[in-house]
């Protein structure tokens, strides 16, 4: 749970504020990561 909260806080910091669009985008990204079975290592970045 703390990892999810950290990720959310990073998203808010990057975006600049909390809004409905950020929430939808955040949830959609989490779903896409799960659906596509994306896995990350420490030195990788996924950009879309």
C-alpha positions as a printed NumPy array, in Angstrom:
array([[  0.   ,   0.   ,   0.   ],
       [  2.839,   2.418,   0.795],
       [  4.282,   1.806,  -2.677],
       [  0.959,   2.827,  -4.26 ],
       [  0.858,   5.969,  -2.133],
       [  4.447,   6.833,  -3.091],
       [  3.643,   6.368,  -6.781],
       [  0.51 ,   8.515,  -6.47 ],
       [  2.503,  11.269,  -4.751],
       [  5.134,  11.18 ,  -7.527],
       [  2.358,  11.536, -10.112],
       [  0.853,  14.515,  -8.28 ],
       [  4.282,  16.154,  -7.993],
       [  4.951,  15.655, -11.713],
       [  1.486,  16.843, -12.778],
       [  1.41 ,  19.791, -10.399],
       [ -2.004,  19.289,  -8.813],
       [ -4.662,  16.689,  -8.028],
       [ -7.604,  16.559, -10.428],
       [-10.024,  14.089, -11.974],
       [ -7.918,  13.718, -15.107],
       [ -4.857,  12.759, -13.088],
       [ -6.85 ,  10.198, -11.15 ],
       [ -8.242,   8.615, -14.319],
       [ -4.814,   8.591, -15.988],
       [ -3.191,   7.085, -12.905],
       [ -5.779,   4.308, -12.69 ],
       [ -5.584,   3.663, -16.455],
       [ -1.785,   3.399, -16.25 ],
       [ -1.988,   0.922, -13.371],
       [ -4.497,  -1.148, -15.332],
       [ -2.307,  -1.071, -18.467],
       [  0.727,  -2.191, -16.445],
       [ -1.294,  -5.107, -15.096],
       [ -2.913,  -5.961, -18.438],
       [  0.367,  -5.863, -20.387],
       [  2.263,  -7.632, -17.585],
       [  4.888,  -4.873, -17.554],
       [  7.833,  -5.44 , -15.232],
       [ 10.543,  -2.888, -14.45 ],
       [ 14.12 ,  -3.071, -13.323],
       [ 15.948,  -0.255, -11.544],
       [ 17.479,   1.132, -14.764],
       [ 14.436,   0.985, -17.071],
       [ 11.938,   3.657, -18.016],
       [  8.649,   3.12 , -19.849],
       [  7.422,   6.141, -21.812],
       [  4.132,   6.441, -23.623]])
